[in-house]
Amino acid sequence: MRKYCLTVVFLCILFFLTGCTGKTRETVSREGFYFDTVVQLSVPEDQEEFLDGAFDVCGEIEETFSRTREGSELYRINHRTDNEVTVSDDMRTVLEKGLQFYRLTDGALDITIAPVLELWDFKSEDPQIPDAEALAEAVRKVDAGSLSLEGNSLHFSREDTQIDLGALAKGFAADKLKEYFLENGVDSALINLGGNVLAVGSRPDGTPWKIGIQDPHKERGEISQVVEVTDRSVVSSGTYERSFEKDGVLYHHLLDSSTGYPKDVEAAQVTIISDSSLLGDALSTSCLLLGEEAGTELASEFDNVDIRYEE
């Protein structure tokens, strides 16, 4: 399932930084490519010096959670030679969230979906539907319930278990970037991780940030609604990103962990507005997979969360 993973919906950022005098207050934005998406960070011009460090944070997080980069922590976990490994504090935090939502969703969000993901290539110029037998074999390897996490010790009861954290890692990254900015005195910033937008404080003039949410039925950049947020996260997951059509059928990246095929979801998009981007990441994918009734009930279990479905 992963937002599939990641799933990441593009949120247009509408920010007009004007002071009380009506003059535009200058900000600076810089882009980089991390987490398989374009990362855009925006801060006041007089604090531009902190952008280099922020992108260093992105690099460190990618070195932790990339499933495909040789040498990353997750790569080493998936290529382990023992059934028990010691994980970093950052890895533990994200694993704990993944296992929590595995339980809360009765397995709909399963971080051991990696064997299934290996068979789908939504970025290919000529994507293909995986072989049914290969997919069935991959599904048999999916079972986050077989994992045990005690402190920083992760135990595997199966040798063929492989982890993918694409449904959670960008949310964690956004929260870490916010932490970095605040530690360095940057109390007004906008973090855009391609579908995960986190506002640090308010705009420099004290007004809320305006975040445009992608219309799931229109071209990239066309928005369906604008939300105003201060010190909040806005995360969207949808079926229109990372998908392809074959014989009139849409195949998207929100995979059903029990079948290996794209989940037959009710809505085209779910947007979560919350304090934590990691929580928003977990909820957006989970609520889209569960459907509006069960998803809304799940979101209600957490404080200060706003959920919005678009069919």
C-alpha contacts under 8 A as a table, 3 or more apart, distances in Angstrom:
res1	aa1	res2	aa2	distance
1	M	4	Y	5.60
1	M	5	C	6.29
1	M	108	A	6.99
1	M	109	L	5.72
1	M	110	D	6.45
1	M	111	I	7.89
1	M	113	I	6.64
1	M	167	A	7.80
1	M	253	H	7.38
1	M	254	L	4.96
1	M	255	L	4.16
1	M	256	D	5.66
1	M	257	S	5.96
1	M	285	T	7.72
1	M	289	L	7.91
2	R	5	C	3.29
2	R	6	L	5.27
2	R	7	T	6.96
2	R	109	L	6.77
2	R	110	D	7.45
2	R	111	I	7.37
2	R	113	I	7.52
2	R	164	D	7.88
2	R	165	L	7.51
2	R	166	G	6.08
2	R	167	A	4.58
2	R	253	H	7.49
2	R	254	L	6.02
2	R	255	L	6.81
2	R	285	T	6.81
3	K	6	L	2.86
3	K	7	T	3.66
3	K	8	V	6.57
3	K	166	G	6.21
3	K	167	A	4.38
3	K	237	S	6.94
3	K	253	H	6.89
3	K	254	L	5.94
3	K	285	T	5.73
4	Y	7	T	4.60
4	Y	8	V	7.71
4	Y	166	G	5.93
4	Y	167	A	5.54
4	Y	253	H	5.48
4	Y	254	L	5.57
4	Y	255	L	7.33
4	Y	285	T	7.97
5	C	8	V	7.40
5	C	165	L	7.65
5	C	166	G	4.70
5	C	167	A	4.46
5	C	253	H	6.73
5	C	254	L	6.77
5	C	285	T	7.95
6	L	166	G	4.76
6	L	167	A	4.54
6	L	168	L	7.62
6	L	253	H	7.83
7	T	167	A	7.06
7	T	195	G	7.81
7	T	237	S	5.55
7	T	238	G	6.63
7	T	239	T	7.86
7	T	241	E	6.59
7	T	242	R	7.25
7	T	253	H	6.86
7	T	254	L	7.22
7	T	285	T	7.67
8	V	194	G	6.22
8	V	195	G	4.69
8	V	196	N	7.42
8	V	236	S	6.76
8	V	237	S	5.55
8	V	238	G	7.09
8	V	241	E	6.60
9	V	194	G	6.30
9	V	195	G	4.11
9	V	196	N	7.71
9	V	214	Q	7.25
9	V	235	V	7.91
9	V	236	S	5.52
9	V	237	S	5.48
9	V	238	G	6.22
9	V	241	E	6.34
10	F	194	G	4.98
10	F	195	G	4.46
10	F	196	N	7.94
10	F	213	I	7.64
10	F	214	Q	6.22
10	F	220	R	7.40
10	F	221	G	7.66
10	F	236	S	7.83
11	L	192	N	7.96
11	L	194	G	6.66
11	L	195	G	5.42
11	L	196	N	7.52
11	L	197	V	7.20
11	L	211	I	7.03
11	L	212	G	5.89
11	L	213	I	5.00
11	L	214	Q	5.50
11	L	221	G	7.74
11	L	236	S	7.71
12	C	211	I	6.38
12	C	212	G	4.87
12	C	213	I	6.21
12	C	214	Q	6.71
12	C	221	G	6.19
12	C	223	I	7.32
13	I	192	N	8.00
13	I	210	K	6.85
13	I	211	I	4.96
13	I	212	G	5.75
14	L	209	W	7.52
14	L	210	K	5.29
14	L	211	I	5.50
14	L	212	G	6.27
15	F	203	R	7.91
15	F	209	W	6.15
15	F	210	K	5.85
15	F	211	I	7.59
16	F	24	T	7.81
17	L	24	T	5.81
17	L	25	R	5.38
17	L	26	E	7.13
17	L	27	T	7.63
17	L	203	R	6.59
17	L	204	P	6.70
17	L	205	D	6.75
18	T	21	T	7.71
18	T	22	G	5.63
18	T	23	K	5.61
18	T	24	T	4.39
18	T	25	R	5.24
18	T	204	P	7.91
18	T	205	D	6.23
19	G	22	G	5.41
19	G	23	K	5.86
19	G	24	T	6.43
19	G	25	R	6.16
19	G	204	P	7.59
19	G	205	D	5.02
20	C	23	K	7.53
20	C	205	D	7.00
25	R	204	P	7.78
26	E	44	P	6.49
26	E	45	E	5.82
27	T	42	S	6.74
27	T	43	V	5.67
27	T	44	P	4.24
27	T	45	E	4.53
28	V	42	S	5.61
28	V	43	V	5.69
28	V	44	P	6.08
28	V	45	E	5.17
28	V	48	E	6.64
29	S	40	Q	6.62
29	S	41	L	5.47
29	S	42	S	4.18
29	S	43	V	6.57
30	R	40	Q	5.69
30	R	41	L	5.55
30	R	42	S	6.62
30	R	51	L	7.57
31	E	38	V	6.67
31	E	39	V	5.42
31	E	40	Q	4.45
31	E	41	L	6.50
32	G	38	V	5.84
32	G	39	V	5.19
32	G	40	Q	6.68
32	G	55	F	7.51
33	F	36	D	6.70
33	F	37	T	5.64
33	F	38	V	4.62
33	F	39	V	5.73
34	Y	37	T	5.63
34	Y	38	V	6.42
34	Y	39	V	6.40
34	Y	58	C	6.72
34	Y	59	G	7.19
34	Y	62	E	6.86
35	F	62	E	6.30
35	F	66	S	7.43
35	F	170	K	6.92
37	T	193	L	6.89
37	T	194	G	6.01
38	V	193	L	6.51
38	V	194	G	6.11
39	V	191	I	7.76
39	V	192	N	5.79
39	V	193	L	4.71
39	V	194	G	6.48
40	Q	191	I	6.33
40	Q	192	N	5.08
40	Q	193	L	6.56
41	L	51	L	7.39
41	L	189	A	7.44
41	L	190	L	5.95
41	L	191	I	4.94
41	L	192	N	6.23
42	S	189	A	5.55
42	S	190	L	5.13
42	S	191	I	6.65
43	V	47	Q	6.42
43	V	48	E	6.43
43	V	51	L	7.91
43	V	186	V	7.61
43	V	188	S	6.57
43	V	189	A	4.68
43	V	190	L	6.76
44	P	47	Q	5.51
44	P	48	E	6.71
44	P	188	S	7.26
44	P	189	A	7.26
44	P	204	P	7.44
45	E	48	E	5.32
46	D	49	E	7.77
47	Q	50	F	6.01
47	Q	51	L	7.94
47	Q	186	V	7.09
48	E	51	L	5.62
49	E	52	D	6.50
49	E	53	G	7.97
50	F	53	G	5.42
50	F	54	A	6.32
50	F	181	F	7.51
50	F	184	N	7.58
51	L	54	A	4.86
51	L	55	F	6.27
52	D	55	F	5.37
52	D	56	D	6.33
53	G	56	D	4.87
53	G	57	V	6.34
54	A	57	V	5.05
54	A	58	C	6.55
54	A	177	L	6.31
54	A	180	Y	6.96
54	A	181	F	7.54
55	F	58	C	4.84
55	F	59	G	6.32
56	D	59	G	5.06
56	D	60	E	6.28
57	V	60	E	5.10
57	V	61	I	6.21
57	V	176	K	7.76
57	V	177	L	6.90
58	C	61	I	5.19
58	C	62	E	6.17
58	C	173	A	6.89
58	C	177	L	7.76
59	G	62	E	5.11
59	G	63	E	6.20
60	E	63	E	5.06
60	E	64	T	6.46
61	I	64	T	5.01
61	I	65	F	6.25
61	I	173	A	6.58
62	E	65	F	5.29
62	E	66	S	5.38
62	E	72	S	7.63
63	E	66	S	6.11
63	E	69	R	7.54
63	E	71	G	7.54
63	E	72	S	4.66
63	E	73	E	6.64
64	T	72	S	5.21
64	T	73	E	4.71
64	T	74	L	6.12
64	T	91	M	7.21
65	F	72	S	6.70
65	F	73	E	6.46
65	F	74	L	5.33
65	F	75	Y	7.95
65	F	91	M	7.55
65	F	165	L	6.82
65	F	169	A	6.64
66	S	69	R	5.61
66	S	72	S	6.14
66	S	73	E	7.70
66	S	74	L	6.21
66	S	75	Y	6.89
67	R	72	S	7.39
67	R	74	L	5.60
67	R	75	Y	5.18
67	R	78	N	7.99
67	R	163	I	7.79
67	R	164	D	6.31
67	R	165	L	7.86
68	T	75	Y	6.38
69	R	72	S	5.78
69	R	75	Y	6.56
70	E	75	Y	5.96
70	E	76	R	7.64
71	G	75	Y	6.20
71	G	76	R	6.32
72	S	75	Y	5.11
72	S	76	R	6.28
73	E	76	R	5.16
73	E	77	I	6.24
73	E	87	V	7.94
74	L	77	I	4.91
74	L	78	N	6.18
74	L	163	I	7.59
75	Y	78	N	5.18
75	Y	79	H	6.17
76	R	79	H	4.99
76	R	80	R	5.87
77	I	80	R	5.11
77	I	85	V	7.05
78	N	161	T	7.56
78	N	162	Q	5.37
78	N	163	I	6.56
80	R	83	N	7.37
80	R	85	V	7.63
82	D	85	V	6.99
83	N	155	H	5.82
83	N	156	F	4.96
83	N	157	S	6.75
83	N	158	R	7.64
83	N	159	E	7.04
84	E	153	S	6.75
84	E	154	L	5.61
84	E	155	H	4.39
84	E	156	F	6.11
85	V	153	S	5.85
85	V	154	L	5.36
85	V	155	H	6.61
86	T	152	N	5.53
86	T	153	S	4.70
86	T	154	L	6.20
87	V	91	M	5.97
87	V	92	R	6.22
87	V	152	N	5.22
87	V	153	S	6.31
87	V	154	L	6.89
88	S	91	M	5.16
88	S	92	R	6.12
88	S	152	N	6.66
89	D	92	R	5.01
89	D	93	T	6.24
89	D	152	N	6.88
90	D	93	T	5.19
90	D	94	V	6.58
91	M	94	V	5.35
91	M	95	L	6.04
92	R	95	L	5.06
92	R	96	E	5.96
92	R	149	L	7.99
92	R	151	G	7.52
92	R	152	N	6.05
93	T	96	E	5.27
93	T	97	K	6.46
94	V	97	K	5.10
94	V	98	G	6.18
94	V	165	L	7.76
94	V	168	L	6.80
94	V	169	A	7.12
94	V	172	F	7.14
95	L	98	G	4.97
95	L	99	L	6.08
96	E	99	L	5.23
96	E	100	Q	6.01
96	E	149	L	7.57
97	K	100	Q	5.01
97	K	101	F	6.25
97	K	279	L	7.98
97	K	282	A	7.67
98	G	101	F	5.29
98	G	102	Y	6.12
98	G	109	L	7.55
98	G	110	D	7.25
98	G	111	I	6.17
98	G	165	L	7.80
98	G	168	L	7.37
98	G	282	A	7.53
99	L	102	Y	4.89
99	L	103	R	6.41
99	L	110	D	7.77
99	L	111	I	7.56
99	L	144	A	7.01
99	L	145	G	7.99
100	Q	103	R	5.37
100	Q	104	L	6.25
101	F	104	L	4.70
101	F	105	T	5.78
101	F	107	G	7.86
101	F	109	L	6.31
101	F	110	D	8.00
101	F	282	A	7.10
101	F	286	S	7.69
102	Y	105	T	5.44
102	Y	106	D	5.96
102	Y	107	G	4.72
102	Y	108	A	6.59
102	Y	109	L	5.16
102	Y	110	D	5.53
102	Y	111	I	7.73
102	Y	144	A	7.07
102	Y	145	G	7.95
103	R	106	D	5.15
103	R	107	G	6.25
104	L	107	G	7.73
104	L	298	L	7.67
105	T	108	A	5.24
105	T	109	L	6.31
105	T	286	S	6.88
105	T	290	L	7.45
106	D	109	L	7.85
107	G	110	D	5.63
107	G	144	A	7.73
107	G	257	S	7.45
108	A	256	D	6.92
108	A	257	S	6.34
108	A	286	S	6.92
108	A	289	L	6.75
108	A	290	L	7.29
109	L	257	S	7.49
109	L	285	T	7.60
109	L	286	S	5.97
109	L	289	L	7.96
110	D	113	I	5.86
110	D	142	V	7.47
110	D	143	D	7.12
110	D	144	A	5.84
110	D	257	S	6.64
111	I	114	A	7.37
111	I	144	A	6.26
111	I	163	I	5.49
111	I	164	D	5.37
111	I	165	L	5.99
112	T	115	P	7.53
112	T	141	K	7.78
112	T	142	V	5.22
112	T	143	D	6.05
112	T	144	A	5.47
112	T	161	T	6.40
112	T	162	Q	5.37
112	T	163	I	4.35
112	T	164	D	6.06
113	I	116	V	5.59
113	I	117	L	6.39
113	I	139	V	7.77
113	I	142	V	5.51
113	I	143	D	7.96
113	I	162	Q	7.21
113	I	163	I	6.55
113	I	164	D	6.36
113	I	257	S	6.47
114	A	117	L	4.98
114	A	118	E	6.21
114	A	142	V	7.86
114	A	162	Q	5.48
114	A	163	I	5.44
114	A	164	D	5.11
115	P	118	E	5.31
115	P	119	L	7.20
115	P	138	A	5.24
115	P	139	V	7.35
115	P	141	K	6.97
115	P	142	V	7.36
115	P	162	Q	6.44
116	V	119	L	5.56
116	V	120	W	7.11
116	V	135	L	6.45
116	V	138	A	5.29
116	V	139	V	6.29
116	V	142	V	7.99
116	V	260	G	5.95
117	L	120	W	5.32
117	L	121	D	7.74
118	E	121	D	7.44
119	L	130	P	5.85
119	L	135	L	7.20
120	W	127	P	7.76
120	W	128	Q	7.44
120	W	129	I	7.11
120	W	130	P	6.46
121	D	124	S	5.66
121	D	127	P	5.93
121	D	128	Q	7.42
122	F	127	P	6.00
122	F	242	R	5.39
122	F	243	S	5.79
122	F	244	F	6.89
122	F	252	H	7.73
122	F	253	H	7.14
123	K	127	P	7.24
123	K	242	R	6.69
124	S	127	P	5.04
127	P	244	F	7.11
130	P	134	A	7.11
130	P	135	L	6.42
131	D	134	A	5.31
131	D	135	L	6.13
132	A	135	L	5.07
132	A	136	A	6.13
133	E	136	A	5.08
133	E	137	E	6.22
134	A	137	E	5.11
134	A	138	A	6.21
135	L	138	A	5.02
135	L	139	V	6.19
135	L	259	T	7.94
135	L	260	G	6.11
136	A	139	V	5.14
136	A	140	R	6.52
136	A	259	T	7.17
136	A	260	G	7.18
137	E	140	R	5.33
137	E	141	K	7.11
138	A	141	K	5.41
138	A	142	V	7.06
138	A	260	G	7.69
139	V	142	V	5.26
139	V	257	S	6.79
139	V	258	S	6.50
139	V	259	T	6.49
139	V	260	G	5.92
140	R	143	D	7.82
141	K	160	D	6.33
141	K	161	T	6.01
141	K	162	Q	8.00
142	V	161	T	6.91
142	V	162	Q	7.98
142	V	257	S	6.94
143	D	146	S	5.74
143	D	147	L	7.88
143	D	161	T	7.60
144	A	147	L	5.51
145	G	148	S	7.75
146	S	156	F	6.53
146	S	157	S	5.72
146	S	158	R	7.06
147	L	154	L	7.12
147	L	155	H	5.85
147	L	156	F	5.21
147	L	157	S	6.63
148	S	154	L	5.78
148	S	155	H	4.99
148	S	156	F	6.71
149	L	152	N	6.95
149	L	153	S	5.73
149	L	154	L	4.56
149	L	155	H	6.27
150	E	153	S	5.25
150	E	154	L	6.55
156	F	159	E	6.97
156	F	161	T	7.31
158	R	161	T	5.76
164	D	167	A	7.97
165	L	168	L	5.50
165	L	169	A	5.78
166	G	169	A	5.51
166	G	170	K	7.22
167	A	170	K	7.52
167	A	281	D	6.38
167	A	282	A	6.48
167	A	285	T	6.95
168	L	171	G	5.52
168	L	172	F	6.40
168	L	278	L	6.07
168	L	281	D	5.53
168	L	282	A	5.89
169	A	172	F	5.05
169	A	173	A	6.08
169	A	278	L	7.46
170	K	173	A	4.85
170	K	174	A	6.16
170	K	193	L	6.82
170	K	196	N	7.01
170	K	278	L	7.37
170	K	281	D	7.48
171	G	174	A	5.18
171	G	175	D	6.41
171	G	196	N	6.57
171	G	276	S	7.73
171	G	277	S	4.43
171	G	278	L	3.86
171	G	279	L	7.21
171	G	280	G	6.97
171	G	281	D	5.31
172	F	175	D	5.22
172	F	176	K	6.25
172	F	277	S	6.51
172	F	278	L	4.71
173	A	176	K	5.04
173	A	177	L	6.13
173	A	278	L	7.96
174	A	177	L	5.10
174	A	178	K	6.26
174	A	191	I	6.63
174	A	192	N	7.97
174	A	193	L	7.27
174	A	196	N	7.43
174	A	197	V	7.65
174	A	198	L	6.44
174	A	277	S	6.24
174	A	278	L	7.66
175	D	178	K	5.12
175	D	179	E	6.25
175	D	198	L	7.75
175	D	276	S	6.63
175	D	277	S	5.93
175	D	278	L	6.87
176	K	179	E	4.94
176	K	180	Y	6.18
177	L	180	Y	4.96
177	L	181	F	6.21
177	L	191	I	7.64
178	K	181	F	5.15
178	K	182	L	6.21
178	K	191	I	7.78
178	K	198	L	7.78
178	K	200	V	6.28
179	E	182	L	5.29
179	E	183	E	6.13
180	Y	183	E	5.19
180	Y	184	N	6.42
181	F	184	N	5.20
181	F	185	G	6.36
181	F	186	V	4.87
181	F	187	D	6.92
181	F	189	A	7.86
182	L	185	G	5.04
182	L	186	V	5.16
182	L	187	D	5.70
183	E	186	V	7.46
186	V	189	A	6.96
187	D	200	V	6.03
187	D	201	G	5.70
188	S	199	A	7.66
188	S	200	V	5.18
188	S	201	G	5.08
188	S	202	S	5.82
188	S	203	R	5.96
188	S	204	P	5.99
189	A	199	A	6.15
189	A	200	V	4.90
189	A	201	G	7.01
189	A	202	S	7.79
189	A	203	R	7.42
190	L	197	V	7.25
190	L	198	L	6.06
190	L	199	A	4.80
190	L	200	V	6.02
191	I	196	N	7.93
191	I	197	V	5.54
191	I	198	L	5.07
191	I	199	A	6.31
191	I	200	V	7.72
192	N	195	G	7.19
192	N	196	N	5.92
192	N	197	V	4.49
192	N	198	L	6.60
193	L	196	N	4.99
193	L	197	V	6.17
194	G	197	V	7.39
195	G	235	V	5.76
195	G	236	S	5.65
195	G	237	S	7.26
196	N	233	S	7.32
196	N	234	V	6.09
196	N	235	V	4.56
196	N	236	S	6.84
196	N	277	S	7.09
196	N	281	D	7.51
197	V	233	S	5.77
197	V	234	V	5.15
197	V	235	V	6.20
197	V	277	S	7.87
198	L	231	D	7.32
198	L	232	R	5.92
198	L	233	S	4.24
198	L	234	V	6.21
198	L	277	S	6.75
199	A	202	S	7.04
199	A	209	W	7.02
199	A	229	V	7.13
199	A	230	T	6.25
199	A	231	D	4.96
199	A	232	R	5.42
199	A	233	S	6.19
200	V	230	T	7.18
200	V	231	D	4.81
200	V	232	R	7.21
201	G	230	T	5.33
201	G	231	D	4.20
201	G	232	R	7.83
202	S	205	D	7.67
202	S	206	G	5.44
202	S	207	T	5.80
202	S	208	P	5.05
202	S	209	W	6.04
202	S	229	V	7.57
202	S	230	T	4.80
202	S	231	D	6.32
203	R	206	G	5.28
203	R	207	T	5.44
203	R	208	P	5.86
203	R	209	W	5.72
203	R	230	T	7.95
204	P	207	T	7.49
207	T	230	T	7.92
208	P	228	E	5.53
208	P	229	V	5.19
208	P	230	T	5.05
209	W	228	E	5.46
209	W	229	V	5.30
209	W	230	T	6.20
210	K	226	V	6.37
210	K	227	V	5.72
210	K	228	E	4.57
210	K	229	V	6.57
211	I	226	V	5.45
211	I	227	V	5.30
211	I	228	E	6.27
211	I	229	V	7.56
211	I	234	V	7.99
212	G	223	I	5.76
212	G	224	S	7.43
212	G	225	Q	5.90
212	G	226	V	4.34
212	G	227	V	6.47
213	I	223	I	5.20
213	I	224	S	5.96
213	I	225	Q	5.55
213	I	226	V	6.07
213	I	227	V	7.68
213	I	236	S	7.87
214	Q	220	R	6.93
214	Q	221	G	6.31
214	Q	222	E	5.82
214	Q	223	I	4.31
214	Q	224	S	5.94
214	Q	225	Q	7.68
215	D	218	K	5.54
215	D	219	E	7.68
215	D	220	R	7.87
215	D	222	E	5.79
215	D	223	I	4.68
215	D	224	S	4.49
215	D	225	Q	7.74
216	P	238	G	7.06
216	P	239	T	7.94
216	P	240	Y	6.32
216	P	268	A	6.31
216	P	269	Q	6.50
216	P	310	E	7.76
217	H	240	Y	7.81
218	K	222	E	6.18
219	E	222	E	5.83
223	I	226	V	7.52
229	V	232	R	5.78
229	V	233	S	7.90
231	D	275	D	7.15
232	R	273	I	6.81
232	R	274	S	5.78
232	R	275	D	4.87
232	R	276	S	7.24
233	S	272	I	7.81
233	S	273	I	5.51
233	S	274	S	5.22
233	S	275	D	5.67
233	S	276	S	6.13
233	S	277	S	5.26
233	S	280	G	7.05
234	V	271	T	6.87
234	V	272	I	5.77
234	V	273	I	4.63
234	V	274	S	6.74
234	V	277	S	7.29
234	V	280	G	7.15
235	V	271	T	5.53
235	V	272	I	5.25
235	V	273	I	6.58
235	V	277	S	7.09
235	V	280	G	5.73
235	V	281	D	6.20
235	V	284	S	6.68
236	S	269	Q	6.78
236	S	270	V	5.53
236	S	271	T	4.18
236	S	272	I	6.33
236	S	281	D	7.91
236	S	284	S	6.11
237	S	269	Q	5.56
237	S	270	V	5.45
237	S	271	T	6.56
237	S	284	S	5.62
237	S	285	T	5.92
237	S	288	L	7.24
238	G	241	E	6.44
238	G	268	A	5.39
238	G	269	Q	4.06
238	G	270	V	6.43
238	G	288	L	7.58
239	T	242	R	7.58
239	T	243	S	7.08
239	T	252	H	5.60
239	T	253	H	7.07
239	T	254	L	6.91
239	T	268	A	5.51
239	T	269	Q	6.63
240	Y	243	S	6.18
240	Y	252	H	7.06
240	Y	268	A	7.22
241	E	252	H	7.34
241	E	253	H	7.71
242	R	252	H	6.08
242	R	253	H	5.91
243	S	250	L	6.89
243	S	251	Y	5.43
243	S	252	H	4.11
243	S	253	H	6.16
244	F	250	L	5.84
244	F	251	Y	5.35
244	F	252	H	6.58
245	E	248	G	6.06
245	E	249	V	5.35
245	E	250	L	4.44
245	E	251	Y	5.94
246	K	249	V	5.25
246	K	250	L	6.60
246	K	251	Y	7.52
251	Y	262	P	5.98
252	H	255	L	7.43
252	H	262	P	5.68
253	H	262	P	6.29
254	L	262	P	5.47
254	L	263	K	5.98
254	L	285	T	7.84
254	L	289	L	7.42
255	L	260	G	5.96
255	L	261	Y	5.47
255	L	262	P	4.17
255	L	263	K	5.22
256	D	259	T	5.54
256	D	260	G	5.35
256	D	261	Y	5.66
256	D	262	P	5.65
256	D	263	K	4.74
256	D	289	L	7.97
257	S	260	G	5.47
257	S	261	Y	7.89
263	K	289	L	6.82
265	V	268	A	7.52
265	V	288	L	6.67
265	V	289	L	6.02
265	V	290	L	7.64
265	V	291	G	6.45
266	E	288	L	7.64
266	E	291	G	5.70
266	E	292	E	7.31
266	E	311	E	6.86
267	A	270	V	7.25
267	A	288	L	6.75
267	A	291	G	7.12
267	A	292	E	7.60
267	A	309	Y	6.47
267	A	310	E	5.72
267	A	311	E	4.11
268	A	309	Y	7.81
268	A	310	E	5.83
268	A	311	E	4.90
269	Q	288	L	6.88
269	Q	309	Y	5.92
269	Q	310	E	5.17
269	Q	311	E	6.69
270	V	284	S	5.80
270	V	285	T	7.78
270	V	287	C	7.09
270	V	288	L	5.87
270	V	307	I	7.11
270	V	308	R	5.68
270	V	309	Y	4.60
270	V	310	E	6.34
271	T	284	S	6.14
271	T	307	I	5.81
271	T	308	R	5.12
271	T	309	Y	6.52
272	I	280	G	5.49
272	I	281	D	7.96
272	I	283	L	6.97
272	I	284	S	5.79
272	I	305	V	6.93
272	I	306	D	5.79
272	I	307	I	4.76
272	I	308	R	6.56
273	I	280	G	6.71
273	I	305	V	5.75
273	I	306	D	5.00
273	I	307	I	6.47
274	S	277	S	6.89
274	S	279	L	7.37
274	S	280	G	6.01
274	S	304	N	6.17
274	S	305	V	4.76
274	S	306	D	6.56
275	D	304	N	7.16
275	D	305	V	7.58
276	S	279	L	5.29
276	S	280	G	6.23
277	S	280	G	4.74
277	S	281	D	5.96
278	L	281	D	5.08
278	L	282	A	6.34
279	L	282	A	5.19
279	L	283	L	6.04
280	G	283	L	5.10
280	G	284	S	5.86
281	D	284	S	5.38
281	D	285	T	6.59
282	A	285	T	5.80
282	A	286	S	6.10
283	L	286	S	4.97
283	L	287	C	5.65
283	L	299	A	6.83
284	S	287	C	5.40
284	S	288	L	6.20
285	T	288	L	5.27
285	T	289	L	6.26
286	S	289	L	5.20
286	S	290	L	6.09
286	S	295	G	7.01
287	C	290	L	5.04
287	C	291	G	5.99
287	C	292	E	6.90
287	C	294	A	7.28
287	C	295	G	4.02
287	C	296	T	7.03
287	C	298	L	7.38
287	C	299	A	7.63
288	L	291	G	5.51
288	L	292	E	7.32
288	L	295	G	6.93
289	L	295	G	7.93
290	L	293	E	7.86
290	L	294	A	5.72
290	L	295	G	5.38
291	G	294	A	5.83
291	G	295	G	5.50
292	E	295	G	5.03
292	E	296	T	5.71
292	E	309	Y	7.05
293	E	296	T	5.40
293	E	297	E	6.35
294	A	297	E	5.08
294	A	298	L	6.17
295	G	298	L	5.02
295	G	299	A	6.19
296	T	299	A	5.12
296	T	300	S	6.21
296	T	307	I	6.94
297	E	300	S	5.17
297	E	301	E	6.94
298	L	301	E	5.54
298	L	302	F	7.79
299	A	302	F	5.80
299	A	305	V	6.63
299	A	306	D	7.75
299	A	307	I	7.02
300	S	303	D	7.22
300	S	305	V	7.20
302	F	305	V	6.32
